[in-house]
Amino acid sequence: WGPDGCDGRPTESKLVPLSPMSNESLLIKTLLARSCSSAELKTVSRVQNKKLWSAYSHFRDAELIHSAGDVNEMLLFHGTAERPASDVLAHPQGLDPRFSKGGGFYGHGIYLAEDPSYPIGGRYAHRISGSGGSRVQLLIVKAALGSQQEMGQRISAETRAMRMPDVRVEGPPRLLYDSVRGGPHRPFVSGGGENGCNASIIHVVYESRQMYPAYVIEVEMEMGAEVVAAVQNNSAEGSAARTRQRGVRAPARHPSGSATLRRAAAAAAAAAAAPAAAAVAAAAAALLLMSPPLRHRA
């Protein structure tokens, strides 16, 4: 990270703005373009936190490699919803599954998407105030996924109650899967979403040390009338939910809200055109190698 790395405060996250022409920014732009070619990458900041990086790299290189055989490291997208990324990064554990509210397809975990249009198309991305919803903030997360429990598009009351993956080896020793892989899913669509332009494979992680929040990005997208209406409706839904929690009756939701939101999500990503798979894979691999210490090779 060079001389500016964390300024000697190992427990704090420092956001370091990167040049639009830096290798990291250009590679992130390539990743973003695979489904959001109409989106403009406005800013990229590298997250530098010595404590979080040490915990993540130790788990990846000293523990997971021995239990899973393959660390299965990926770069994935995560939205922080109403809270800006800086608030999430202020927590000592970074992305902490213990704060998960539950109710997701695969229970209490941190949900990470392969496709950036998934959080952008739903309520998951943090929308920058004053932009009318057209400018969003996302985290790009390095995740050591290890051995994954494949869920496909299976969703049930049992999967929604999960707090950890299932057993993969009865043993001894008894071993669990390291993470869950499901989908493709679409925002707000319970079950299969493979035909939607904002569909994505979803990975769910249940331990903080399996993740490192590597970058904070801001993206701007052109928004048609349907997208603007959906953002406004989504904001109204959130306000109504908070009002109900306080015991106050909320005003009625617009009857076409959910259908509008689904149409808006599709419209927002309709112009997406994926580059060649090899180019995307090369970009992801290059970013994964941009780690502060030298990677341990088993």
CORZI-V133651 format. One record per residue. N is the residue number from 1. RES is the residue in three letters. OMEGA is omega in radians with two decimals (* if undefined). D_LAST is the distance of its C-alpha to the last C-alpha in Angstrom with 1 decimal. Layout:
n & res & omega & d_last
N & RES & OMEGA & D_LAST
N & RES & OMEGA & D_LAST
This chain:
n & res & omega & d_last
1 & TRP & 3.07 & 23.9
2 & GLY & -3.03 & 26.4
3 & PRO & -3.12 & 29.5
4 & ASP & -3.04 & 30.4
5 & GLY & 2.99 & 27.3
6 & CYS & 3.10 & 28.8
7 & ASP & 3.07 & 31.7
8 & GLY & 3.12 & 30.4
9 & ARG & -2.95 & 30.6
10 & PRO & -3.08 & 27.2
11 & THR & -3.09 & 28.4
12 & GLU & 3.06 & 30.1
13 & SER & 3.07 & 29.1
14 & LYS & 3.10 & 30.4
15 & LEU & -3.10 & 31.1
16 & VAL & 3.13 & 31.0
17 & PRO & -3.14 & 33.0
18 & LEU & 3.08 & 31.5
19 & SER & 3.08 & 33.7
20 & PRO & -3.12 & 34.3
21 & MET & 3.09 & 33.4
22 & SER & 3.14 & 30.0
23 & ASN & -3.12 & 27.0
24 & GLU & 3.14 & 25.8
25 & SER & -3.12 & 29.3
26 & LEU & 3.12 & 29.6
27 & LEU & 3.07 & 26.4
28 & ILE & 3.09 & 27.4
29 & LYS & 3.09 & 30.8
30 & THR & 3.11 & 29.3
31 & LEU & -3.11 & 27.5
32 & LEU & -3.03 & 30.8
33 & ALA & -3.07 & 32.8
34 & ARG & 3.06 & 31.4
35 & SER & -3.10 & 33.8
36 & CYS & -3.08 & 35.8
37 & SER & 3.12 & 37.2
38 & SER & -3.11 & 40.4
39 & ALA & 3.12 & 38.5
40 & GLU & 3.11 & 38.6
41 & LEU & -3.05 & 35.8
42 & LYS & -3.12 & 37.7
43 & THR & 3.01 & 35.4
44 & VAL & 3.06 & 31.7
45 & SER & 3.08 & 30.6
46 & ARG & 3.09 & 27.1
47 & VAL & 3.13 & 26.5
48 & GLN & 3.13 & 25.4
49 & ASN & -3.04 & 24.9
50 & LYS & -3.10 & 22.9
51 & LYS & -3.13 & 23.1
52 & LEU & -3.14 & 22.0
53 & TRP & 3.14 & 19.1
54 & SER & -3.14 & 17.9
55 & ALA & -3.12 & 18.2
56 & TYR & -3.07 & 16.5
57 & SER & 3.10 & 13.4
58 & HIS & 3.12 & 13.1
59 & PHE & -3.10 & 13.5
60 & ARG & -2.96 & 11.0
61 & ASP & -3.07 & 8.1
62 & ALA & -3.09 & 9.4
63 & GLU & -3.02 & 11.3
64 & LEU & -3.11 & 11.0
65 & ILE & -3.12 & 7.5
66 & HIS & -3.10 & 8.8
67 & SER & -3.07 & 12.3
68 & ALA & -3.10 & 12.1
69 & GLY & 3.13 & 9.1
70 & ASP & -3.10 & 9.5
71 & VAL & 3.06 & 10.4
72 & ASN & -3.08 & 13.2
73 & GLU & -3.13 & 14.1
74 & MET & 2.96 & 17.7
75 & LEU & -3.02 & 20.6
76 & LEU & -3.06 & 23.6
77 & PHE & -3.13 & 27.2
78 & HIS & 3.08 & 29.0
79 & GLY & -3.11 & 32.6
80 & THR & 3.04 & 34.1
81 & ALA & -3.04 & 37.6
82 & GLU & -3.05 & 40.4
83 & ARG & 3.05 & 38.4
84 & PRO & -3.11 & 37.2
85 & ALA & -3.12 & 33.5
86 & SER & 3.11 & 34.5
87 & ASP & -3.14 & 35.8
88 & VAL & -3.10 & 32.6
89 & LEU & 3.11 & 30.5
90 & ALA & 3.13 & 32.9
91 & HIS & -3.08 & 31.7
92 & PRO & -3.12 & 29.4
93 & GLN & -3.11 & 26.8
94 & GLY & 3.07 & 27.0
95 & LEU & -3.02 & 27.0
96 & ASP & -3.13 & 28.1
97 & PRO & -3.14 & 28.5
98 & ARG & 3.11 & 31.2
99 & PHE & 3.10 & 33.5
100 & SER & -3.12 & 33.3
101 & LYS & -3.10 & 36.9
102 & GLY & 3.13 & 36.0
103 & GLY & 3.09 & 37.9
104 & GLY & -3.10 & 35.1
105 & PHE & -3.04 & 34.2
106 & TYR & 2.95 & 31.3
107 & GLY & -2.99 & 32.6
108 & HIS & 3.10 & 31.6
109 & GLY & 3.05 & 28.4
110 & ILE & -3.07 & 27.5
111 & TYR & -3.09 & 28.2
112 & LEU & -3.06 & 26.2
113 & ALA & 3.01 & 27.5
114 & GLU & -3.02 & 26.0
115 & ASP & -3.10 & 29.4
116 & PRO & 3.14 & 31.2
117 & SER & 3.11 & 34.6
118 & TYR & 3.09 & 34.0
119 & PRO & 3.14 & 34.2
120 & ILE & -3.10 & 36.8
121 & GLY & 3.14 & 38.9
122 & GLY & -3.13 & 39.1
123 & ARG & -2.97 & 39.9
124 & TYR & -3.13 & 36.3
125 & ALA & 3.04 & 36.3
126 & HIS & -3.11 & 38.0
127 & ARG & -3.05 & 41.1
128 & ILE & -3.12 & 42.4
129 & SER & 3.09 & 45.8
130 & GLY & -3.10 & 48.7
131 & SER & -3.07 & 46.9
132 & GLY & -3.14 & 48.5
133 & GLY & -3.07 & 45.0
134 & SER & 3.13 & 44.2
135 & ARG & -3.05 & 41.6
136 & VAL & 3.13 & 38.6
137 & GLN & 3.13 & 35.6
138 & LEU & 2.94 & 32.1
139 & LEU & 2.92 & 28.7
140 & ILE & -2.95 & 25.6
141 & VAL & 2.93 & 22.8
142 & LYS & -3.10 & 19.0
143 & ALA & 3.04 & 18.0
144 & ALA & -2.93 & 14.8
145 & LEU & 3.09 & 16.6
146 & GLY & 3.12 & 14.3
147 & SER & -2.99 & 16.4
148 & GLN & 3.00 & 19.8
149 & GLN & -3.08 & 23.3
150 & GLU & -3.11 & 25.3
151 & MET & -3.06 & 28.8
152 & GLY & 3.10 & 30.3
153 & GLN & 3.13 & 33.6
154 & ARG & 3.10 & 34.5
155 & ILE & -3.12 & 36.0
156 & SER & 3.06 & 38.1
157 & ALA & 3.13 & 39.3
158 & GLU & -3.13 & 36.5
159 & THR & -3.14 & 33.7
160 & ARG & -3.13 & 35.5
161 & ALA & -3.07 & 35.4
162 & MET & 3.01 & 31.7
163 & ARG & 3.09 & 30.0
164 & MET & 3.07 & 26.6
165 & PRO & -3.14 & 25.1
166 & ASP & 3.11 & 26.3
167 & VAL & 3.07 & 24.8
168 & ARG & 3.08 & 22.5
169 & VAL & -3.13 & 22.3
170 & GLU & 3.05 & 25.3
171 & GLY & 0.12 & 23.6
172 & PRO & -0.08 & 23.8
173 & PRO & 3.13 & 21.6
174 & ARG & -3.07 & 23.0
175 & LEU & 3.05 & 20.5
176 & LEU & 2.88 & 21.5
177 & TYR & -3.09 & 20.3
178 & ASP & -3.14 & 18.5
179 & SER & -3.13 & 21.0
180 & VAL & 3.07 & 24.0
181 & ARG & -3.11 & 24.6
182 & GLY & 3.07 & 28.3
183 & GLY & 0.21 & 30.8
184 & PRO & 3.09 & 31.8
185 & HIS & 3.03 & 34.1
186 & ARG & 3.07 & 36.7
187 & PRO & 3.06 & 37.9
188 & PHE & 3.13 & 40.8
189 & VAL & -3.12 & 40.5
190 & SER & -3.13 & 39.7
191 & GLY & -3.01 & 37.9
192 & GLY & 3.09 & 37.3
193 & GLY & -3.00 & 37.5
194 & GLU & -3.11 & 36.2
195 & ASN & -3.11 & 39.4
196 & GLY & -3.11 & 39.4
197 & CYS & 3.07 & 38.4
198 & ASN & 3.10 & 36.6
199 & ALA & -3.12 & 34.7
200 & SER & 2.88 & 30.9
201 & ILE & -3.11 & 28.0
202 & ILE & 3.05 & 27.5
203 & HIS & -3.12 & 24.4
204 & VAL & -3.09 & 25.2
205 & VAL & -3.02 & 23.1
206 & TYR & 3.10 & 24.5
207 & GLU & -3.12 & 22.6
208 & SER & -3.02 & 22.9
209 & ARG & 3.08 & 19.5
210 & GLN & -3.05 & 18.0
211 & MET & 2.94 & 19.9
212 & TYR & 3.10 & 20.5
213 & PRO & -2.91 & 23.9
214 & ALA & -3.07 & 23.1
215 & TYR & 2.93 & 26.5
216 & VAL & -3.14 & 30.1
217 & ILE & 2.99 & 32.1
218 & GLU & -3.05 & 35.8
219 & VAL & 3.08 & 37.0
220 & GLU & -3.13 & 40.7
221 & MET & 3.00 & 42.1
222 & GLU & -3.07 & 45.6
223 & MET & 3.04 & 47.2
224 & GLY & -3.08 & 50.0
225 & ALA & -3.12 & 52.7
226 & GLU & -3.13 & 50.8
227 & VAL & 3.12 & 47.6
228 & VAL & 3.14 & 49.7
229 & ALA & -3.14 & 51.5
230 & ALA & 3.12 & 48.4
231 & VAL & 3.13 & 47.0
232 & GLN & 3.13 & 50.3
233 & ASN & 3.12 & 50.4
234 & ASN & 3.10 & 46.9
235 & SER & 3.12 & 47.9
236 & ALA & 3.10 & 51.1
237 & GLU & 3.12 & 49.2
238 & GLY & 3.11 & 47.0
239 & SER & 3.14 & 50.2
240 & ALA & 3.14 & 51.9
241 & ALA & 3.13 & 49.1
242 & ARG & 3.11 & 49.2
243 & THR & 3.12 & 53.0
244 & ARG & 3.12 & 52.9
245 & GLN & 3.12 & 50.6
246 & ARG & 3.09 & 53.4
247 & GLY & -3.14 & 55.9
248 & VAL & -3.13 & 57.7
249 & ARG & -3.10 & 58.6
250 & ALA & 3.05 & 56.8
251 & PRO & -3.08 & 58.5
252 & ALA & 3.11 & 58.1
253 & ARG & 3.09 & 55.1
254 & HIS & -3.00 & 56.0
255 & PRO & -3.10 & 56.3
256 & SER & -2.99 & 54.3
257 & GLY & -3.03 & 51.4
258 & SER & 3.12 & 48.6
259 & ALA & 3.11 & 49.6
260 & THR & -3.12 & 50.0
261 & LEU & 3.12 & 46.5
262 & ARG & 3.10 & 45.0
263 & ARG & -3.13 & 47.1
264 & ALA & 3.12 & 46.1
265 & ALA & 3.12 & 42.4
266 & ALA & -3.14 & 42.9
267 & ALA & -3.10 & 45.1
268 & ALA & -3.08 & 42.7
269 & ALA & -3.02 & 40.0
270 & ALA & -3.10 & 42.3
271 & ALA & -3.05 & 41.9
272 & ALA & 3.09 & 38.2
273 & ALA & -3.06 & 37.0
274 & ALA & 2.99 & 33.3
275 & PRO & 3.14 & 32.0
276 & ALA & -3.09 & 30.2
277 & ALA & -3.13 & 27.1
278 & ALA & -3.14 & 25.1
279 & ALA & 3.12 & 26.3
280 & VAL & 3.13 & 25.3
281 & ALA & 3.14 & 21.8
282 & ALA & 3.12 & 21.5
283 & ALA & -3.14 & 22.9
284 & ALA & -3.14 & 20.6
285 & ALA & -3.14 & 17.5
286 & ALA & 3.13 & 19.1
287 & LEU & -3.14 & 19.8
288 & LEU & 3.14 & 16.4
289 & LEU & 3.14 & 15.3
290 & MET & -3.13 & 18.2
291 & SER & -3.11 & 16.5
292 & PRO & 3.10 & 18.1
293 & PRO & 3.03 & 15.2
294 & LEU & 3.13 & 12.5
295 & ARG & 3.02 & 9.6
296 & HIS & 3.10 & 6.4
297 & ARG & -3.12 & 3.8
298 & ALA & * & 0.0
